[in-house]
């Protein structure tokens, strides 16, 4: 796993606002995302990501 991927995972795993795109699309629990678990949480898979413009991501990158 690259350093960037580790950073995206660490921030997302502690983020209270993290919402995966698959949940927002209304898939809920289905075969489409049943293989995704909490270990796959990453900022770039969150609805608030916006190509790195997420205010939470930007404020936390100085710590990770």
C-alpha positions in Angstrom: 0.0 0.0 0.0 1.4 3.4 -1.0 2.0 6.2 1.6 -0.9 8.1 0.0 -3.3 5.2 0.3 -2.3 4.7 4.0 -2.9 8.4 4.6 -6.4 8.2 3.0 -7.2 5.1 5.1 -6.0 6.6 8.4 -7.9 9.8 8.0 -11.1 8.1 6.9 -11.0 5.5 9.6 -11.1 8.2 12.2 -13.5 10.6 10.4 -17.0 11.0 12.0 -18.3 12.4 8.6 -17.1 9.5 6.5 -19.9 8.2 4.2 -19.0 5.8 1.4 -20.2 6.7 -2.1 -21.9 3.2 -2.3 -24.1 4.1 0.7 -25.0 7.5 -0.7 -26.0 5.9 -4.0 -28.6 3.9 -2.1 -27.1 0.5 -2.5 -27.2 -0.2 1.2 -26.3 -3.8 1.9 -26.3 -5.6 -1.4 -24.0 -7.7 -3.5 -22.6 -4.5 -5.0 -20.8 -3.5 -1.8 -21.0 -6.6 0.4 -17.3 -7.3 -0.3 -16.4 -3.8 1.0 -15.6 -3.8 4.7 -14.3 -1.2 7.1 -10.8 -1.9 6.1 -11.5 -0.4 2.7 -12.5 3.0 4.1 -10.6 5.7 2.3 -11.1 9.4 1.9 -11.3 9.1 -1.9 -14.2 6.7 -1.5 -16.2 9.2 0.6 -19.0 11.5 -0.7 -17.2 14.5 0.7 -13.9 13.9 -1.0 -14.4 16.2 -4.0 -11.0 15.6 -5.5 -9.2 16.4 -2.3 -11.1 19.5 -1.5 -12.8 18.0 1.6 -12.2 20.4 4.5 -11.8 17.5 6.9 -9.2 15.9 4.7 -7.3 19.2 4.2 -7.3 20.0 7.9 -6.1 16.5 8.9 -3.4 16.0 6.3 -1.0 18.1 8.4 -1.2 15.4 11.1 -0.8 12.3 8.8 
